[in-house]
Amino acid sequence: MGFLSRRVNPAEAPRPHLDLSGPRLESTLARLAAGCEPQGGLERYVEALKLKSALFKQALEDDPAGLEASTFKQLCAFMSTVRRRIGPWLEEPGFNEVRGALVELLAARTETHATDERIKSFCGSFADRTKHRWVRDLAAEVLHNVDPERFPLMNRWVWDAGTNTGVIREIWHAADLDHIRIAVPDRYDTFLVLREELSQYLAGKGFFRDVTWYVDLLCAQVYAEYIGEQGGSYLRTDFAAEEDPMQHTRRLLGLDGVQAGSGRTRLKTIDGAAFVLVDDARTEQLD
C-alpha cells in the first residue's frame, strides 16, 4: 500500500511508487519496541542516534576541509559497513583524498536535486569502484548524519537496486517476493519517499517527535530481522552470531561502535589493529 501521495510538478520526473506491506511493518514495529524495552526503550536508542548525528555535525557541518584524521577515525567507528574496509584510507595520503572528496560531497548540499550526482562523484574518487562499494555507504552516512532533515538514510542495506536487496524488499507487498525484481531505482527520491511513507505510518501509530530517528530504527529492525533469518550471511565480516534481539539493529546503525567503559572501537587499521577513543577526544591505536 502507499501511505503517502504528493502532487508532482509536471516538470519533475515521476516519484517512485513504493508498494509497502502494512502487516509486515506492524509486526516489525512491535518486535522493535519489545527488543528495546530491556535496554531503556525506544527513546534511549533515539537519543543515541541523535548523539551520533551531533558528532558528525560537529566534525563536518561547518568546516569539512579542516577535518583531522583523528576525528575522522572516531566517526568511522560509528559506520558499521565502512569501518572494516576503510583502513588503508586512514593515513596519508589516503586520508587527504577522502577529506577532499568529503568537502565536495558536502558542498552546496541544500541543492538536493544534485544529490545522486554528488554521491556518484564521491564514489568516483576511489579508483576501483567495484572493490570499494562501501564508499557508497560512507557518502550516505555522512550526508544523513550531518543533515538528517534533508537526507534520509540511504545505505545499501536500505535499498540496493543492483542486487535487489534491502529494507524495501523486506517490506514490499507481493505474494511471491522471492521471484520478482523490484523496479525501483536506488536514488535520492526513492529513499525520500520511503522515509515519507514510513513517517506517515509511524504518525498513525502515535509517533510525532523525532520521527526521522524512529524511521531509522524501524528500517534497521527490518533488515536486522532479515540478517537473523539468513544466519548473518550478509556482510559476514561485520555481523557475528546474534546475542540479543537488538544486536544486528545496533550494528546496522553503528551504535555498537564503541565498547562501553573501555573506549575500544570496532574500527580497524590496514594491519588489523583496533583503535581506542580516549578522553581528550583523540584516537589512538591499540597495541
Contacts in CASP RR format, 6 or more apart in sequence:
PFRMAT RR
TARGET T0000
AUTHOR 0000-0000-0000
METHOD contacts of the structure
MODEL  1
MGFLSRRVNPAEAPRPHLDLSGPRLESTLARLAAGCEPQGGLERYVEALK
LKSALFKQALEDDPAGLEASTFKQLCAFMSTVRRRIGPWLEEPGFNEVRG
ALVELLAARTETHATDERIKSFCGSFADRTKHRWVRDLAAEVLHNVDPER
FPLMNRWVWDAGTNTGVIREIWHAADLDHIRIAVPDRYDTFLVLREELSQ
YLAGKGFFRDVTWYVDLLCAQVYAEYIGEQGGSYLRTDFAAEEDPMQHTR
RLLGLDGVQAGSGRTRLKTIDGAAFVLVDDARTEQLD
1 19 0 8 1.000
1 20 0 8 1.000
1 21 0 8 1.000
1 22 0 8 1.000
1 173 0 8 1.000
2 17 0 8 1.000
2 18 0 8 1.000
2 19 0 8 1.000
2 20 0 8 1.000
2 197 0 8 1.000
3 20 0 8 1.000
3 196 0 8 1.000
3 197 0 8 1.000
3 198 0 8 1.000
3 200 0 8 1.000
3 201 0 8 1.000
4 193 0 8 1.000
4 196 0 8 1.000
4 197 0 8 1.000
4 199 0 8 1.000
4 200 0 8 1.000
6 15 0 8 1.000
6 196 0 8 1.000
8 14 0 8 1.000
8 15 0 8 1.000
13 189 0 8 1.000
15 189 0 8 1.000
15 193 0 8 1.000
16 184 0 8 1.000
16 185 0 8 1.000
16 189 0 8 1.000
16 190 0 8 1.000
16 193 0 8 1.000
17 193 0 8 1.000
18 168 0 8 1.000
18 172 0 8 1.000
18 184 0 8 1.000
18 190 0 8 1.000
18 193 0 8 1.000
18 194 0 8 1.000
18 197 0 8 1.000
19 172 0 8 1.000
19 173 0 8 1.000
19 174 0 8 1.000
20 168 0 8 1.000
20 171 0 8 1.000
20 172 0 8 1.000
20 173 0 8 1.000
20 197 0 8 1.000
20 201 0 8 1.000
21 171 0 8 1.000
21 172 0 8 1.000
21 173 0 8 1.000
22 171 0 8 1.000
22 173 0 8 1.000
22 201 0 8 1.000
24 170 0 8 1.000
24 171 0 8 1.000
24 173 0 8 1.000
24 222 0 8 1.000
25 171 0 8 1.000
25 198 0 8 1.000
25 201 0 8 1.000
25 218 0 8 1.000
28 171 0 8 1.000
28 218 0 8 1.000
28 221 0 8 1.000
28 222 0 8 1.000
28 225 0 8 1.000
29 202 0 8 1.000
29 205 0 8 1.000
29 218 0 8 1.000
29 221 0 8 1.000
31 221 0 8 1.000
31 225 0 8 1.000
31 245 0 8 1.000
32 42 0 8 1.000
32 217 0 8 1.000
32 218 0 8 1.000
32 221 0 8 1.000
32 249 0 8 1.000
33 41 0 8 1.000
33 42 0 8 1.000
34 245 0 8 1.000
35 244 0 8 1.000
35 245 0 8 1.000
35 246 0 8 1.000
36 42 0 8 1.000
36 44 0 8 1.000
36 45 0 8 1.000
36 217 0 8 1.000
36 246 0 8 1.000
39 45 0 8 1.000
39 246 0 8 1.000
42 214 0 8 1.000
42 217 0 8 1.000
45 213 0 8 1.000
45 217 0 8 1.000
45 255 0 8 1.000
46 210 0 8 1.000
46 213 0 8 1.000
46 214 0 8 1.000
46 217 0 8 1.000
48 255 0 8 1.000
49 213 0 8 1.000
49 216 0 8 1.000
49 217 0 8 1.000
49 253 0 8 1.000
49 255 0 8 1.000
50 210 0 8 1.000
50 213 0 8 1.000
52 78 0 8 1.000
52 145 0 8 1.000
52 253 0 8 1.000
52 254 0 8 1.000
52 255 0 8 1.000
53 144 0 8 1.000
53 145 0 8 1.000
53 146 0 8 1.000
53 148 0 8 1.000
55 74 0 8 1.000
55 75 0 8 1.000
55 78 0 8 1.000
55 145 0 8 1.000
56 75 0 8 1.000
56 141 0 8 1.000
56 142 0 8 1.000
56 145 0 8 1.000
56 146 0 8 1.000
57 145 0 8 1.000
57 146 0 8 1.000
59 67 0 8 1.000
59 71 0 8 1.000
59 72 0 8 1.000
59 74 0 8 1.000
59 75 0 8 1.000
60 67 0 8 1.000
60 75 0 8 1.000
60 102 0 8 1.000
60 106 0 8 1.000
60 142 0 8 1.000
60 146 0 8 1.000
61 146 0 8 1.000
61 147 0 8 1.000
64 99 0 8 1.000
64 100 0 8 1.000
64 102 0 8 1.000
64 103 0 8 1.000
64 106 0 8 1.000
65 99 0 8 1.000
65 100 0 8 1.000
65 103 0 8 1.000
66 99 0 8 1.000
67 99 0 8 1.000
67 102 0 8 1.000
69 90 0 8 1.000
69 91 0 8 1.000
69 92 0 8 1.000
69 95 0 8 1.000
70 281 0 8 1.000
70 282 0 8 1.000
70 283 0 8 1.000
71 281 0 8 1.000
71 283 0 8 1.000
72 90 0 8 1.000
72 95 0 8 1.000
72 98 0 8 1.000
72 99 0 8 1.000
73 90 0 8 1.000
73 267 0 8 1.000
73 275 0 8 1.000
73 283 0 8 1.000
74 265 0 8 1.000
74 277 0 8 1.000
74 281 0 8 1.000
74 283 0 8 1.000
76 82 0 8 1.000
76 83 0 8 1.000
76 86 0 8 1.000
76 90 0 8 1.000
76 267 0 8 1.000
77 83 0 8 1.000
77 257 0 8 1.000
77 258 0 8 1.000
77 265 0 8 1.000
77 266 0 8 1.000
77 267 0 8 1.000
77 275 0 8 1.000
77 277 0 8 1.000
78 254 0 8 1.000
78 255 0 8 1.000
78 257 0 8 1.000
78 258 0 8 1.000
79 137 0 8 1.000
79 138 0 8 1.000
79 141 0 8 1.000
79 254 0 8 1.000
80 238 0 8 1.000
80 251 0 8 1.000
80 252 0 8 1.000
80 253 0 8 1.000
80 254 0 8 1.000
80 256 0 8 1.000
80 257 0 8 1.000
80 266 0 8 1.000
81 134 0 8 1.000
81 137 0 8 1.000
81 155 0 8 1.000
81 156 0 8 1.000
81 157 0 8 1.000
81 235 0 8 1.000
81 238 0 8 1.000
82 134 0 8 1.000
82 137 0 8 1.000
82 138 0 8 1.000
82 141 0 8 1.000
83 257 0 8 1.000
83 265 0 8 1.000
83 266 0 8 1.000
83 267 0 8 1.000
83 268 0 8 1.000
84 237 0 8 1.000
84 238 0 8 1.000
84 266 0 8 1.000
84 268 0 8 1.000
85 132 0 8 1.000
85 134 0 8 1.000
86 98 0 8 1.000
86 134 0 8 1.000
86 138 0 8 1.000
86 267 0 8 1.000
87 268 0 8 1.000
87 269 0 8 1.000
87 270 0 8 1.000
88 94 0 8 1.000
88 270 0 8 1.000
89 95 0 8 1.000
89 97 0 8 1.000
89 98 0 8 1.000
90 269 0 8 1.000
90 270 0 8 1.000
91 269 0 8 1.000
97 125 0 8 1.000
98 125 0 8 1.000
100 125 0 8 1.000
101 122 0 8 1.000
101 125 0 8 1.000
101 126 0 8 1.000
102 122 0 8 1.000
102 142 0 8 1.000
104 118 0 8 1.000
104 121 0 8 1.000
104 122 0 8 1.000
104 125 0 8 1.000
105 118 0 8 1.000
105 119 0 8 1.000
105 121 0 8 1.000
105 122 0 8 1.000
105 139 0 8 1.000
105 142 0 8 1.000
105 143 0 8 1.000
106 142 0 8 1.000
106 143 0 8 1.000
106 146 0 8 1.000
107 118 0 8 1.000
108 114 0 8 1.000
109 118 0 8 1.000
109 143 0 8 1.000
109 146 0 8 1.000
109 147 0 8 1.000
109 150 0 8 1.000
109 151 0 8 1.000
110 150 0 8 1.000
112 150 0 8 1.000
112 151 0 8 1.000
112 188 0 8 1.000
115 143 0 8 1.000
115 151 0 8 1.000
115 188 0 8 1.000
116 187 0 8 1.000
116 188 0 8 1.000
118 139 0 8 1.000
119 136 0 8 1.000
119 139 0 8 1.000
119 140 0 8 1.000
119 143 0 8 1.000
119 154 0 8 1.000
119 188 0 8 1.000
122 135 0 8 1.000
122 138 0 8 1.000
122 139 0 8 1.000
123 129 0 8 1.000
123 132 0 8 1.000
123 135 0 8 1.000
123 136 0 8 1.000
123 139 0 8 1.000
124 135 0 8 1.000
125 135 0 8 1.000
126 132 0 8 1.000
126 135 0 8 1.000
129 135 0 8 1.000
133 156 0 8 1.000
136 155 0 8 1.000
136 156 0 8 1.000
137 155 0 8 1.000
137 156 0 8 1.000
140 151 0 8 1.000
140 153 0 8 1.000
140 154 0 8 1.000
140 155 0 8 1.000
140 156 0 8 1.000
141 155 0 8 1.000
143 150 0 8 1.000
143 151 0 8 1.000
143 154 0 8 1.000
144 151 0 8 1.000
144 152 0 8 1.000
144 153 0 8 1.000
144 154 0 8 1.000
148 212 0 8 1.000
148 213 0 8 1.000
149 212 0 8 1.000
151 188 0 8 1.000
152 191 0 8 1.000
152 192 0 8 1.000
152 194 0 8 1.000
152 195 0 8 1.000
152 212 0 8 1.000
152 215 0 8 1.000
153 191 0 8 1.000
153 195 0 8 1.000
153 215 0 8 1.000
153 216 0 8 1.000
153 219 0 8 1.000
154 186 0 8 1.000
154 188 0 8 1.000
154 191 0 8 1.000
155 252 0 8 1.000
156 166 0 8 1.000
156 186 0 8 1.000
157 165 0 8 1.000
157 166 0 8 1.000
157 167 0 8 1.000
157 223 0 8 1.000
157 234 0 8 1.000
157 252 0 8 1.000
158 166 0 8 1.000
158 167 0 8 1.000
158 168 0 8 1.000
158 191 0 8 1.000
158 194 0 8 1.000
158 219 0 8 1.000
158 223 0 8 1.000
159 165 0 8 1.000
159 166 0 8 1.000
159 167 0 8 1.000
159 168 0 8 1.000
159 169 0 8 1.000
159 184 0 8 1.000
159 186 0 8 1.000
159 190 0 8 1.000
159 191 0 8 1.000
159 194 0 8 1.000
160 166 0 8 1.000
160 186 0 8 1.000
161 182 0 8 1.000
161 184 0 8 1.000
161 185 0 8 1.000
161 186 0 8 1.000
162 186 0 8 1.000
164 181 0 8 1.000
164 182 0 8 1.000
165 234 0 8 1.000
166 223 0 8 1.000
166 226 0 8 1.000
167 194 0 8 1.000
167 219 0 8 1.000
167 222 0 8 1.000
167 223 0 8 1.000
168 182 0 8 1.000
168 184 0 8 1.000
168 190 0 8 1.000
168 194 0 8 1.000
169 177 0 8 1.000
169 182 0 8 1.000
170 222 0 8 1.000
170 223 0 8 1.000
170 225 0 8 1.000
170 226 0 8 1.000
171 222 0 8 1.000
172 182 0 8 1.000
174 180 0 8 1.000
184 190 0 8 1.000
194 219 0 8 1.000
195 212 0 8 1.000
195 215 0 8 1.000
198 215 0 8 1.000
198 218 0 8 1.000
198 219 0 8 1.000
199 211 0 8 1.000
199 212 0 8 1.000
199 215 0 8 1.000
202 211 0 8 1.000
202 214 0 8 1.000
202 215 0 8 1.000
202 218 0 8 1.000
203 211 0 8 1.000
207 214 0 8 1.000
216 253 0 8 1.000
217 249 0 8 1.000
217 253 0 8 1.000
220 248 0 8 1.000
220 249 0 8 1.000
220 252 0 8 1.000
220 253 0 8 1.000
221 249 0 8 1.000
223 248 0 8 1.000
223 252 0 8 1.000
224 246 0 8 1.000
224 247 0 8 1.000
224 248 0 8 1.000
224 249 0 8 1.000
224 251 0 8 1.000
224 252 0 8 1.000
225 248 0 8 1.000
226 234 0 8 1.000
227 233 0 8 1.000
227 234 0 8 1.000
227 239 0 8 1.000
227 248 0 8 1.000
227 252 0 8 1.000
228 242 0 8 1.000
228 248 0 8 1.000
232 239 0 8 1.000
232 242 0 8 1.000
232 248 0 8 1.000
238 251 0 8 1.000
239 248 0 8 1.000
239 251 0 8 1.000
240 247 0 8 1.000
242 248 0 8 1.000
247 256 0 8 1.000
250 256 0 8 1.000
256 266 0 8 1.000
257 265 0 8 1.000
257 266 0 8 1.000
257 267 0 8 1.000
258 264 0 8 1.000
258 265 0 8 1.000
258 277 0 8 1.000
259 265 0 8 1.000
262 276 0 8 1.000
263 276 0 8 1.000
263 277 0 8 1.000
263 278 0 8 1.000
264 274 0 8 1.000
264 276 0 8 1.000
264 286 0 8 1.000
265 274 0 8 1.000
265 275 0 8 1.000
265 276 0 8 1.000
265 277 0 8 1.000
265 283 0 8 1.000
266 274 0 8 1.000
267 274 0 8 1.000
267 275 0 8 1.000
268 274 0 8 1.000
268 275 0 8 1.000
269 275 0 8 1.000
269 285 0 8 1.000
273 285 0 8 1.000
273 286 0 8 1.000
273 287 0 8 1.000
274 285 0 8 1.000
274 286 0 8 1.000
275 283 0 8 1.000
275 284 0 8 1.000
275 285 0 8 1.000
275 286 0 8 1.000
276 283 0 8 1.000
276 284 0 8 1.000
276 285 0 8 1.000
276 286 0 8 1.000
277 283 0 8 1.000
278 284 0 8 1.000
END
